[in-house]
Amino acid sequence: MPILCEEIRKKIITTVAKNGGHLASNLGVVELTVALHRVFSSPEDAIVFDVSHQSYTHKILTGRYKNFSSLRQHGGLSGFTRQSESVHDYFDNGHSSTSISQGLGLLVAWDKIETEQRSLGRNPKSRKVVAVIGDGALTGGLAYEALAHAGQLSKNLIIVLNDNQMSISPNNGSISRYLSSLTMTHFYQRFRYFVDGVVDKIPNSQNHIGKFIYRIKRAVKGMFLSTNFFADLGFEYVGPLDGHNIKELEDNLRRVSRLPKPVIVHILTKKGKGYSPAENDPASFHGVGPFQILDGKMEKFDTLSFTEAFNNTLMALAEKNSRIMAITAAMSKGTGLDSFARHYPDRFFDVGIAEEHAVTFAAGLSRGGMIPVVAIYSTFIQRSIDQIIHDVALSNHHVIFMFDRSGAVPQDGETHQGIFDIALLRPVPNISILSPATALDLSLCFMYAVNAKKPVAIRYPKLSCPSELPGFEENLSEGRGVFLKNAEFAPNLSLDFEDSKIPHRKILLACTGGIFDETLILARNLLQHKIETDIYSLRFIKPFDEEYFYSLAKNYDEVCVIEDGIKTGGIAEYIQKYLYEKDFKNVKTFAFPEKFFAQGTRWEILEDAGISAKKIAKILL
């Protein structure tokens, strides 16, 4: 088994070094995953991975070893569990804290079928469900709702709690401290395993002395652990166990599989186990791009990303305004807030994987006179839509939302595309939605949000900022975007349209800021084909100055609206409807269709959606 685990680690490291992916979390659960597959019979038994970013060993062991080199590539294996990939993957996971609810529902359904089979005189095999959840995911409220229900139903749901003191950023809060306190109970666990081993060897022990042994164990537990939250919910608590000792894991997993009640198996693992750069810096190696295996060095780019541009602006304004506070949900590094956290620790809050609480907590801060900035990925803000509506927008609280990773998100697949935020929030009263196209544009949008005295959402992509162009430095006017004549973004092109063999056409390209870079490429392509083209960058998605936009649009033969969000309910659809009502019929819209998009590069995802510069140019030409 140690040799097998070493081989698996090497395969994961070499693949992630080439393709990028979640490294530290997967290296930490190699022995645990091997033990789970040796004790339980997948897919007859279900192993449900929470988030499932740590499922690489599971994939290797379930028939996907030969294709593992395609991990996170276009048309290849997903970095998460996917039902379409294997019968061993029971759910399409990618967001946190779902596994206990999913596993409990699956177990109840199977128990119902088993009962029906027995009533027909058959003898079906009892199937097991194991939910593997990390201590980071246990900070999510959904996990506690499921724990309470599982304790109430009292079925043999096996919850493996992978405790590595990390989610993405280091864990904060009372749950992390509580789990750490449970690790002080090794003496009790060693005692109970010894007693269990002795009792298991006594014939009919459960009938004769089972109750007596149970009372003894409860008494000893009371001596060494004054309270156990899980036991109070109705769970048997086992652990903490060494998550890198396969024999210990197997012995205990077999034992808990026979219990007639729900059980928590508390496992201690080391994130990044077996690869020293990841062990020493698990946060940086949580989700990585390609890197050098020898020293762990990752490729660095000199260009400024939108995340970095946000951080620069936030730091500059926070220095002048002490009421600006920052909140994130276990992603201080990913959202660029790690620098703010170091400089202003009393104004920074990492609430754990609890997006709903982050938003409502921000509403409270705003009500108390602060200016809270909530930085969360677009795909994860979906989990707190009710809080945005009920707790922020309804009372018009001054909360600033920074939606990182909006639009197409490379490599992480269906669960991580940030394409729903516009459609979800456009109908909500009081909230403004801004879509900056450059670093300067983002800075102006953020300054507007600080002074707005109302809820403001600013969305931006996982992308390097385009070069600055004239027009974006102009003062921001509410509801209006940035209008760029072709001479401003294509000064070196010959623009003698009269000599063109193609009938003269004037096209206005209106785009959300997150897809401005591709729109710029498209516009220059059209200009090279002697089609007169200008750009309107939709700095404001809401409010939207309709009259100003129409005053520009009416001067063109055609308007093309490009949006890096879902088409249904988006801004492109809205603009098309508005122009139709103005009797301007020559409008084309390009946005994400109603479909979930798998992993790939940004270009490949846009190609699949039909909104790449290449595909739009082909249609317009």
N, C-alpha and C positions, 0 to 999 in steps of 0.2 A: 504493500500500500504506500509506504513512503516513496518508493521509486516511481510508482504511478503518479503520485501527487507532484513529484519533481518534474516529471515529463509534462504534466498538464500546465504547470506554472511556466515552463519554458515556452510552450505553445502559445499561451496567453500573452506573455511578454513580447515574443517576436511578432505576433500578429498586431497587437496594439501599437507597438513601436512603428509599424509600417502604416497602419490604417487610422490610428487614433482610437480612443474609446475610454471606457471606465476601467482603470487598471487597479488601483489600490483596493477598491472594494471587492474585486474578483479574486485577487491574490489572497485576501483574508478569509475566503470561505471555501477554499479548495478541499481541505479535509472534511469539513462539515458536509459539503455536497456529496462527496464520495460516500461518506457514512450514511447519509440519507438514502442514496440509491442502493446501498448494500442491505439496508434494513427494510425499506419499503419497496414495493413492486410497482414502479411506474410503468405504464400509465394506469394500471388497475387502481393503484393508490395515487392520489393527487399531491404533488408538491407545488405549492403556490408561492412564488417569490414576490415579495412586496417591492414595488417599483420595478424590479426585475433587471436592473442594471448590473446585478451581481450574478447573473445566470450563465456566464460563459462556460464554467465547468459543467453545468447541467447540459448545455448544448453539446459539448464535446462528448459527454457520456451517453447521449441519446441519439446517436446516428448522424450527427452533423460535423464530425471531426474532419472529414474529407473536404467539406465546403467552408471550414472555419476561416480560411484565408480571405474569404469574401465578406467577412464581418464588416457591417456598416457601409458597405459599398453599394452602389446603385445596382439593384437587382440581386443583391447578395443577402446574407443572413442579417437579421436585425440585431441591434445591440440589446434588445429586450425580448421577453417571451412573446411569441406570436402564434396564435392558434393555426394560422395558415401554414406555418413552418413544420409543426410536429404535433402528434397526438399527445406528447408529453407536456405540451404547453397548454394549460387550461384557460388562460386569460391573456388578453392583450394589455399588458401592464406597462406603465411608464410614469405614472404619478404615484405619490406616496400614500401610505396608510390604508390601503384598500384590501390587503390580503386576508385579514381576519374576517371581514364581512363576506368576502367572496368565498373563503373556505368554509365558513359556517353555513352559508346558503347551499353550497355544494353538498356538504355533509347531511344536512336536513333532507335534501332531495333524495340522496342515495338511501338514507334510512327509510324514507317513505317507500321507495321501490323495493327495498329488501323486505319490509313488512308485508307488502302486497305479495311478493314471491313466496314468503313463508305461509301465507294464508292459503296459497294454492298447493301446498304440500311440497314445495321445492326447498332446497337447502342452499341458498345463495351465499357466496363468500362475502364476508364483511369487509368493506372497503374503508381505507383510512384517508384522512385529509391532514396534511401538514402545511401550516402557514409559516413561512420564513420571513421574519420582520426585523429590521434593525432598530437599535435604540434611538436613532435619529427619526425614523418613521413613527416611532411611538410617541413623538411630540405632537402628532396630528390628532385632532379631536375625533375624527372618524374611527380611529383605532379604539378609543375608549368607549364609544357607543357600541362597537362590536364586542368588546370585552364584557361589557355589562350584559349584553344579550346572550353571549355564549355561556356566561356563568349561570344565567337564568335557565337556559335550555339544558344545561348539564350533560352535553354530549361529548364524546371523546375526541374533541378537536385538539390537535397537538400544535401548539404555537412554539416555534423555535425563535427565541429572542437572541439575535446576534448582537452582542454588546461589544462595540469597539470604540466607544466614546466619541464617535464621529458620525455626522451625516454627510454633508459636503464640507461645510465649515465645522470647526469643533463644536460639540454640543453644549448648549447653555441651558440653565434652568434647573428646577427642582427635580424633574424626572431623571435627568442625568445623574444628579447627586444621589437620588434614591437608589438607582441601579448600582451605583458605586458602593453604597452602604450594604447592599445585599451580598457583595463579594466578600464581606467580612465573615460570612457564615460557613466557611469551609469545614470547620470542625463538625458542625451539625450534619452537613452533607456526607462527610466521610463516615460518620457514625451510622446514618440511615442506610447508606449503601452496604455497609458491613452487615447490619441487621437484616436488610432485605435479602442479601446473599445467603445468610444462614437460614432464614425462614423459607426461602424458595426450595431448599434441600429437604425440608420436612414434609413428608406425605400429608396431603389434605390440610396443610397449614392454614389455608384461608378459612376453613370451616371451624377448626378447633381454637386457634389462638390469634386469628386475624384481628379481631376486635381489640384484644389485649395489646398486640403489637402496635396497632393504630394509635391507641391511647398513649402508649409509651413514647411513640414518635412525636405526637402532638405536645407531650410534656417537655421533651427535650427541645423541640422547636421553640416552645415558649421561653425556655431558658436562654437560648442563644439568639433569638430573633423576636423581639417584643411585638412587632406587628409586620404583617406582610400584606400589602395591598392586593396582590393577586389571590392569596388565600381567602381574603375577605370577600372577593368577588365570586368565589366558588371554584377556584382553580387549585389543582395540586401544583406546587412549585418545586421544581427540581433544578439544582444548580447552586452556584455557578460551576460550569464544567469547562475544561480546557478545550477550546475549539479547534486545537491542532493535534489532539490526541484521538486518533480514529478508534482505537479499542474502547476507550472510555465513552466516546460518543455512541458507538454502536451498542454497547451494553445497556446504556441508559435509554436510548431510543427504543430498543426492543422491550424494555421494561415498561416504559410509559405507554407503548402501543396497546398494552393489555389492560390499562386502567379504565374503569367505567365512567370517567368524568373528564372534563377538560383539563389540560395540563400546560403549564408554561415550562419550557426547557431553556434555562438561562445559559447561554454560551458566551465565553470570553474569547475574542479573536483579536488578532493584530492586523490592522489595515495595511496592505502593502507587503504582507508576509512573504519573505523569500527574495525580495528585490530591494536592496538597501536604499536606493534613492526614494522609492515609494514609501518605505518604512519611515524614513527620516522626514519626509514631507508629504503625508497622505493627502492633505488638502489640494496641493498642486497636482497630484497624480490621481485625483478622483476622476475627472474627465479631462483627457489630454488629447492633443494633436500628435502627429508623428514625433518621435524623439530618438536620440542615440542610445542604444541599449547599454553601451559601455559605461557612460557616466550620467545618463538620464537627461542630458541637455536637450531642450526643446527648441524648435525653430522659432526665432523671434523676428518680428517685422517692425520696421521703422515707422510705418504708417500709423496714424492715430485712429483708434476704433471709436465708435459711437459711445461705448461704455466708458472709455477713458475720457472722452469729451464731456460726458455728463459729470464724471468725478471732478474734472478740473473746474467746471462751472460751479458745482456744489461747494467745493472747498473755498473758492473765491468769495462766494456769497455768504457762506457760513461764518467766515472770518469777520464779516461786517455785521451780520445779523445773528445774535445769540439765540433767537427763538426758532431757528431752523433746526429740526431734528430729523434723523434718518432711521428708517425701519426696514428690515428685510426678514425673509423667512428661510433661514439656514443657508443663505447664499451671499455672504458679505463679499467674498472674492469675486464670484461670478457677476455680481451687479456693480462692481467697482467701488464698494463702500468700505473696503478694508482700510484704505488710507484715512477716510473720515473717522472710522472707529478708533484708529490709533491717536488721532489728533483731538477728538472730542468724545472720549469714552462715556461721559455723562449724558451725551446727547444722541447716542447710538444704541439701538435695540435690535438684537437678533432674537426673534421670538420662537425660533425653531420652525419645524415644518407645519406652520399653522397660519396659512394665508388669511383665513376668515378672521382670526383674532388680530392679525396685523392690521387689517383694515379698520375694524371696530375700535381697536386701541388707538389708531390714528385719529379717529373721530373724537375720542375722548381728549386727546392731546390738543386738537384744534379747538374744542369747546373750552379748554382751559387757557387758550391764548397763544398756543404754539403754532408753528408752521411745519407740520409733519410731511416728510417726503417718503413715500412707500415705494421701494424699488423691488420689483418682482418680475420674473419672466412672464411674457404674454400668456404662454400656455398654462402657467400656474395661477394666474389671476382669475382664470375661469372658475376656480373653486370658490371665489369670494364675491360673485356677482350680486348675491342677495345683500351682502354687507355693504357693497358700494351703493346699491339702490336705497336700502332701508336706513342704514346707519350714517351714510355720508351725504348722498344727493338729496334725500328727502328734507334734511335739515340744512342743506346748503353749507356744509362744513368745508372750511378751507383746507383741503387735503390735496397734495400733489402726488399723482401716480406716475411712476416711470416704468413703462412697459418695455423692458429689454427683450431681445430676441423676437421682435415682432416680424411678421411675414415669414418668408421661407427660412427654415433653420436646417443647416446641413447635417447629415449623418445620423441624427437621433430618431428620425422617422415620424410615424403618424401621431404619436402622443405628444410631440414637442413642436409641431408647426404652430407658429403664432399668428394664425390667420382668422381668428374668430373675434378678436377684441373690438373691432370697429362695428360689426353687425350687432354684437351684444350690447354695446354702450351707446350707440347713436340714438336709440329711442328714449334714453333716460334723461328726464328733465334736469336742468341746472348744471350738468357737467359739460365741460369743454374738452374737445379731443384735438390734439395738435400732432403734426407729422413732419418733423424737421428733416431736411435733405442733406445738410452739411453740419460740420462742427459749430460754425458760427451761428447757423440757423438754430441748432439745438440750444445754444447759449441764450439766444434771444427769446426762444420759446420758454426756457426755464425762468428767465427773469420776468416774463409776463405772468407765469404761473405763480411766482412768489408774491406778486402784487395784485393778483386777481381777486382775492377775497371770496373764492368759490372753488368747487372741485375742478381740478384740471388733470387730464391724462395726456401724457406725452409718450408716443410710441416710436421706437427706432429699432433698426435691424442688427443682427449679429454680422457686422460688416465694418470694413475700414471706411472712414469718411472720405467722400470725393474731394477733389481739389476745390477750393473756394472760387466762386465766380461772381462777377459784378451783379448786383441786384439783391443778394442775400444780406448785404450790410445795411440795407435800408431799414428804417424804423418799422417795427411790427405794427400792423393795423388789424384790429380784431375782425376776424371773418375772412380776411383776404390772404391770398397766397403770394408767390413770387413769380412775376412775369418776366421771361427771358426772351429777348429777340435773338434770332439766329446769329447775328454778328457778335453777341456777347459770349456765346459758347462754341462758335465755329468760325473764329476770325480768319483762319488760314485757308478756308475753303473758298473756291471760286463760286460765287453765287449769281452767275448770269443766267437767270431762269428763262430769259427770252430765247436763248439758243437751244433750249431743251426740245428734244423730239417728243417727249411726253407732254400731253396737254397740261397747261399751267394749273397747278392746284396749290391751295394754301391750307395747311393742316395745323391745328392747335393740339398739341399733346398735353393733356392735363394728367398729372400723376401724384400719387402719395409720395411722401418723402423717402420712404423705405425702398422704393423702386426707382428713385431718381437716377441712379447711376446707369441702370439699363435703359431708361428713357433717353438719357443723354446719348448713349451709343446708337439707339434707334433713330433719334433726330438727325445725327450726323450722317447716318446711313441714307436716310431719305433725302437729305440735302445733296449728297453725292449723286443721287439719281435725279437731281434738279427738281425736287419737290419742295416748295417753300414751307419751312417748318419752324414753329416757335414752341416754347415750353411754358406751361403754367404749373408750378409746383404747389400742391395743395397743402400749404402750411397749416391752414385751419380746415379740419374735416367737419368740425362743429364748434361754434356756429359757422355757417357758410354764407358769405355775402353773394347772394344769387344775382342781384342786379349788376354788381361789378363784374362778375364772371360773364354774364350775358353781354355786357358792353364790349368785352373782348371777343367772345365767341362769335358774335354776329358778323365779324369781319373776316371769317374764314369759310372755306367751302366745306370743311369737315372738322369735326371735333372727335378726338380719340381719348378716352379716359382709361388710365391704367392704374390698377389698385393692387397692392400686395396684401389683400385680405379676401375673405370669402365674398363671392359676388352677391348672393342673396342677402339683402338688407344692408349692403355696403354703400359707400359714397358714389361709386361709379354708376350703379343702378339709379341712385337718387338724382344725380346730375342728368342722366339720360332722360329720366321722366320729366324733370324740370324743363329741359330744352325742348322736348316734344310738346309740352304745353305752350311753349313760346313759338311753336310751329317751326322749330329748327329740327329737321328730321335726320340729317346726315350725321348721326352719332354712333360711334362704335365703342363698346366697352370691353375691357380685358381685365379679368380678375380670376381668382381661384374658383373653379367649379365646386359644386357640392360633392366632395370626395375627400377621403383621407389620403395623404401623400406619404409614401415610404421614404426611406433614407436615400441620400445621394448628395452630390455637391449642390450648391445653391443653383448653379446653371442647370443641372439636370432636373432639379425640382421645378424650376420655372419652365423648362422645356416640357415636362410632363403635364404641367398645368396649362400650357399653351400661351404663356405670357412672357416668354423670353424675347429679347430684342430681335433675335433671328426670326422667330415665328410671327411676331407682330409685323415686322417689316415685310415678310412674304405676303401677308394678307393685304397690307396697305398698298404695296406695289402692284 
